[in-house]
Amino acid sequence: MRRLLPVLLLALGLGPVGHAQELPSALVASGSPRPAHVSLETIYQRFSDDDASISEVSVPLSLYLPLGKSLSVSLRSNYASVSGDGLETTSGIGDVQVTTSYFQQLGAASLVASLGLNATTGASALSFEEFRTATLASQTVYDLRVPTFGQGIRIAPALTLAFPAGDRAALGVGLAYHYRGPYEPLRDIGDQYDPGEEVLLTAGADVQLGEASAASVDLSVGLNGQDTWRGLSYEPGTSFAATAQYLLGFGFHQVRAVVRYHARGEGEVFEAAVPAEAVVPTQLQFFVDGRYEVNPEVRVGALARVRTYGESVLFPERQTLFDLGLAPEWSATDRVEVVGRFVYTLGGFSGLTVGGGIRAAF
């Protein structure tokens, strides 16, 4: 078990940090004001194969507040309960994530400076049984809405600069630093896990192809520091990500096609004799989604996605999954939207995502 624990810790530390913490494109530097709004959803997800199943009920909450024309604050948190065959049910409130952003126009260019803080409000010191559940939930192949609970203090300052490149194109670059503080993942052992810092470099391009079409490409490189636990050191390796997308609008409707690739370079978990890329596997996704406006109050979104994941410690065989989904929206008033979500997954295993919520501007 001692040799496997470093691998599981990396699975938690290097896996997704949740939809709420996903980094934006390098081209997000924009001065367009957005109204204050709040959103609350309830989502049920279940995935199963012939041997076992895992399910999650999550309640994501987000709040966005503009503080004048150049400054804004966003807050995100969630509640989640994960259970499954042979798993200890693990529930709790996740960490609170607060991001402050400042926009500044620099001639024709736009600069956004942001500071993100992950406050420790979620449970991080788990029992062995809860830790096993949390590790399985963190696997990227499941794509759970809330893949982790508490992960300690995290601080992430970032700078993003976007500038025009002609009349129909824009370029962007970004730099971010992620400090990840030590925390106690297992209360039965008591030792602290100290995840290494990360420096993230991003670059992107956006091209207006026509009156109602555009394409963009974003690239990022993550330089990860050394993780330590119980006197052992782990090299997560360098991460690489690329996204290309095409957007087409016609009338009040739109269609988008996206390709995403994520890989972790050579790294090593010394004591476990496992390469880091076997903990967070290489991922490739292709999806097409669209939105059709039935009338000014009702819109229907549709999604078709193919996902493939390389071999990993917990999934020794390559996984290929297909997602098909619908996402209706209803504008109850000028400021209130009711949203729904239904996604069916098949392939290496089967799954279902059902949810709904409310978005309100104020």
TALINHU-V694190 format. One record per residue. N is the residue number from 1. OMEGA is omega in radians with two decimals (NA if undefined). Layout:
BEGIN
n = <N | N>
omega = <OMEGA | OMEGA>
END
This chain:
BEGIN
n = <1 | 2 | 3 | 4 | 5 | 6 | 7 | 8 | 9 | 10 | 11 | 12 | 13 | 14 | 15 | 16 | 17 | 18 | 19 | 20 | 21 | 22 | 23 | 24 | 25 | 26 | 27 | 28 | 29 | 30 | 31 | 32 | 33 | 34 | 35 | 36 | 37 | 38 | 39 | 40 | 41 | 42 | 43 | 44 | 45 | 46 | 47 | 48 | 49 | 50 | 51 | 52 | 53 | 54 | 55 | 56 | 57 | 58 | 59 | 60 | 61 | 62 | 63 | 64 | 65 | 66 | 67 | 68 | 69 | 70 | 71 | 72 | 73 | 74 | 75 | 76 | 77 | 78 | 79 | 80 | 81 | 82 | 83 | 84 | 85 | 86 | 87 | 88 | 89 | 90 | 91 | 92 | 93 | 94 | 95 | 96 | 97 | 98 | 99 | 100 | 101 | 102 | 103 | 104 | 105 | 106 | 107 | 108 | 109 | 110 | 111 | 112 | 113 | 114 | 115 | 116 | 117 | 118 | 119 | 120 | 121 | 122 | 123 | 124 | 125 | 126 | 127 | 128 | 129 | 130 | 131 | 132 | 133 | 134 | 135 | 136 | 137 | 138 | 139 | 140 | 141 | 142 | 143 | 144 | 145 | 146 | 147 | 148 | 149 | 150 | 151 | 152 | 153 | 154 | 155 | 156 | 157 | 158 | 159 | 160 | 161 | 162 | 163 | 164 | 165 | 166 | 167 | 168 | 169 | 170 | 171 | 172 | 173 | 174 | 175 | 176 | 177 | 178 | 179 | 180 | 181 | 182 | 183 | 184 | 185 | 186 | 187 | 188 | 189 | 190 | 191 | 192 | 193 | 194 | 195 | 196 | 197 | 198 | 199 | 200 | 201 | 202 | 203 | 204 | 205 | 206 | 207 | 208 | 209 | 210 | 211 | 212 | 213 | 214 | 215 | 216 | 217 | 218 | 219 | 220 | 221 | 222 | 223 | 224 | 225 | 226 | 227 | 228 | 229 | 230 | 231 | 232 | 233 | 234 | 235 | 236 | 237 | 238 | 239 | 240 | 241 | 242 | 243 | 244 | 245 | 246 | 247 | 248 | 249 | 250 | 251 | 252 | 253 | 254 | 255 | 256 | 257 | 258 | 259 | 260 | 261 | 262 | 263 | 264 | 265 | 266 | 267 | 268 | 269 | 270 | 271 | 272 | 273 | 274 | 275 | 276 | 277 | 278 | 279 | 280 | 281 | 282 | 283 | 284 | 285 | 286 | 287 | 288 | 289 | 290 | 291 | 292 | 293 | 294 | 295 | 296 | 297 | 298 | 299 | 300 | 301 | 302 | 303 | 304 | 305 | 306 | 307 | 308 | 309 | 310 | 311 | 312 | 313 | 314 | 315 | 316 | 317 | 318 | 319 | 320 | 321 | 322 | 323 | 324 | 325 | 326 | 327 | 328 | 329 | 330 | 331 | 332 | 333 | 334 | 335 | 336 | 337 | 338 | 339 | 340 | 341 | 342 | 343 | 344 | 345 | 346 | 347 | 348 | 349 | 350 | 351 | 352 | 353 | 354 | 355 | 356 | 357 | 358 | 359 | 360 | 361 | 362>
omega = <-3.10 | -3.14 | -3.13 | -3.07 | 3.10 | 3.12 | -3.12 | 3.09 | 3.09 | 3.10 | 3.09 | -3.03 | -3.07 | 3.13 | -3.11 | 3.09 | 3.07 | -3.14 | -3.08 | -3.07 | -3.13 | -3.13 | 3.12 | 3.03 | 3.09 | -3.10 | -3.06 | -3.11 | -3.08 | 3.13 | -3.12 | -3.10 | 3.05 | 3.12 | 3.04 | 3.14 | 3.10 | 3.10 | 3.13 | -3.13 | 2.95 | -3.02 | 3.05 | 3.11 | 3.12 | 3.12 | -3.08 | 2.97 | -3.07 | -3.00 | -3.00 | 3.10 | 3.05 | -3.13 | 3.13 | 2.92 | -3.10 | 3.12 | 3.10 | 3.11 | 3.09 | -3.13 | 3.10 | -3.11 | 2.99 | 3.12 | -3.03 | -3.06 | -2.99 | -3.02 | 3.10 | 3.11 | 3.04 | -3.12 | 3.13 | 3.00 | -3.08 | 2.93 | 3.12 | 3.04 | -3.09 | 3.10 | -3.14 | 3.14 | 3.12 | -3.12 | 3.01 | 3.11 | -3.09 | -3.07 | 3.04 | 3.08 | 3.11 | 3.08 | 3.05 | -3.14 | -3.13 | 3.12 | 3.05 | -3.10 | 3.11 | -3.12 | 3.10 | 3.06 | 3.13 | -3.04 | 3.10 | -3.11 | 3.12 | -3.14 | 3.02 | 3.02 | -3.10 | 3.08 | 3.13 | 3.12 | 3.02 | -3.11 | -3.05 | 3.03 | 3.13 | 3.13 | 3.09 | 3.11 | -3.03 | 2.96 | 3.11 | -3.12 | 3.10 | 3.13 | 3.09 | 3.10 | -3.12 | 3.13 | 3.13 | 3.14 | -3.10 | -3.10 | -3.06 | -3.11 | 3.13 | 3.14 | 3.10 | -3.11 | 3.08 | -3.04 | -3.12 | 3.04 | -3.13 | 3.12 | 3.08 | -3.14 | 3.04 | -3.14 | -3.03 | 2.96 | -3.10 | 3.03 | 3.10 | -3.12 | 3.09 | -3.11 | -3.10 | 3.05 | -3.03 | -3.08 | -3.00 | -3.09 | 3.07 | 3.09 | -3.14 | 3.05 | -3.13 | 3.10 | 3.13 | 3.08 | -3.14 | 2.99 | -3.14 | -3.06 | 3.12 | 3.06 | -3.09 | -3.07 | -3.08 | -3.12 | 3.13 | 3.12 | 3.03 | 3.13 | -3.14 | 3.02 | -3.09 | 3.12 | -3.13 | 3.07 | 3.11 | 2.98 | -3.09 | 3.10 | -3.12 | 3.06 | -3.10 | 3.09 | -3.13 | -3.08 | 3.03 | -3.06 | -3.12 | -3.13 | -3.07 | -3.14 | -3.13 | 3.09 | 3.12 | 3.08 | 3.10 | 3.12 | 3.08 | 3.08 | 3.11 | 3.12 | -3.00 | 3.07 | -3.06 | 3.05 | 3.09 | 3.08 | 3.11 | 3.11 | 3.14 | -3.13 | -3.12 | 3.14 | -3.10 | -3.09 | 3.14 | 3.13 | 3.13 | 3.10 | 3.11 | 3.10 | 3.04 | -3.14 | 3.13 | -3.10 | 3.13 | 3.08 | 3.06 | -3.04 | 3.10 | -3.09 | 3.10 | 3.08 | -3.13 | 3.05 | -3.03 | 2.99 | 3.13 | 3.11 | 3.11 | -3.13 | 3.05 | -3.12 | -3.07 | 3.05 | -3.06 | 2.98 | -2.88 | -3.04 | -3.12 | -3.13 | -3.12 | 3.09 | -3.08 | -3.14 | 3.05 | 3.10 | 3.04 | -2.96 | 3.00 | -3.08 | 3.05 | -3.14 | 2.97 | 3.10 | 3.06 | 3.04 | -3.11 | 3.11 | -3.13 | 3.14 | 3.13 | 3.04 | -3.08 | -3.11 | -3.01 | 3.06 | 3.14 | 3.08 | 3.11 | -3.09 | 2.96 | -3.03 | 3.01 | 3.13 | 3.05 | -3.07 | 3.10 | 3.14 | 3.10 | -3.10 | -3.09 | 3.07 | -3.03 | 3.09 | 3.10 | -3.14 | 3.04 | -3.04 | 3.12 | 3.13 | 3.05 | -3.05 | 3.06 | -3.13 | 3.11 | 3.08 | 3.12 | 3.08 | -3.11 | 3.04 | 3.10 | -3.05 | -3.06 | 3.08 | 3.01 | -3.06 | 3.09 | -3.12 | 3.05 | -3.14 | 3.06 | -3.10 | 3.06 | -3.10 | 3.13 | 2.97 | -3.12 | -3.13 | -3.12 | 3.04 | 3.14 | 3.13 | 3.10 | -3.13 | -3.07 | 3.05 | -3.09 | 3.05 | 3.14 | NA>
END
